[in-house]
């Protein structure tokens, strides 16, 4: 008789199951990284666009969101004196996914007299 024994088939299936599990786990891990990078890139671009709006810092707003396109992404501005005399440090924080993820940009600006 020619063919494979039951033991050989079971060993082959066990090896195949291990390889498939490893590939699926790796795929899910890397997919998570891609999604996180996409969210961080989107938050960074929205933050830079908001900071580049004309007269944004003069409006005196300290928090808000990016409605109507991104109402679930919020922003907050904090102003503090920097280590350099006459310069303020603006911290622009963008949060998404229910404040679970945050990204902060720092901008230094000459203090208004």
N, C-alpha and C positions, 0 to 999 in steps of 0.2 A: 504494500500500500504506500501510496505517495500522498503527501499533504502535511499540514501543520498539526501539531498536537494542541490540545486545549491550553496547556501551560504556555506554549509559545504565543498563541493568540492573545491570551490574557496579558502577558508581558508586553507585547506590542501595543495593545490598547492602553495599558498603563503609561507607557512612554509617550504615546500620542496624546493622551489626556493631559499629561504634564506640560508638553510643548504647547498645546492649545491654550491651557490656562495661563502660561507665561506670556504668550502673545496677546491674549485679551487683556491681561493686567497691564502690560506695557502700553498697549493702545489706549486704554482708559486713562492712565497716568499722563500720557503725553497730550491727550485731548483736553484734560483738565488744565494743563499748562497753557495750551493755545487759547482756551477760553479766558483764563486769568490775564494773559497778555493782551488779548483783545479789549477786555474791560479796562485795564490800566491805560492802554493807549487812548481809548475813547475818553476816559476821565482826564488824561493829560491834555488832549486836544481841546476839550471843553473848557478846562481851566485856563489854558493859554488864550483861547478866544475871548473869554470873559475878561481877563486882565488886559487884553489889548483893545477892548471897547473904549472909544473916546469918552472921556469924563467919567469913567466907571468909578474910580477911586474918589472923585469929588462928590459923588452922589450921596455918600455917607451910609450906604447899605452895608450891613454886616453879615447877612445870611440870606439864603434863598435857594431856588432850584432852577433847573434848566428846562422849565416848561416852555412850550407845549411838547417839544420833541422828546425830552428826557425828564419827565416829572419825578422819576424815582431817584435821580442823582441830585444831591444837594451840595451846596457850597457854603463856606463860612470864611470871613476875613477877620484876622486879628492883627492889630497894629501894636508894636512895642518898640521901645528905644533900642537901637543897635549898640554894639560896643564902640562904634565910631561916633564921635560927637557930631551932632547936626544931621544924623541919618536915622531914619526909621526902618524897621524890619517888618514887612508885611508877610504874614503867613496866610496863604490861600489854601484851604483844605477842602478837598472834594471827597464826598462819601457816597457809597452806593451799596446795594444789597442790605438795606436796613441798618446802616452804619457798621456793618461787619467788615467792610473794606474801606480803607482811606488812603488818600494820596495828598501830600502837602508840597506846595511850591513856595519858595521864599523869594521875595523881591525886595530890594533895598531902594529906598527913595529918600531924596533930600527932604528934610523936615520943613514943613511950611511955616513961615514966620507969622 
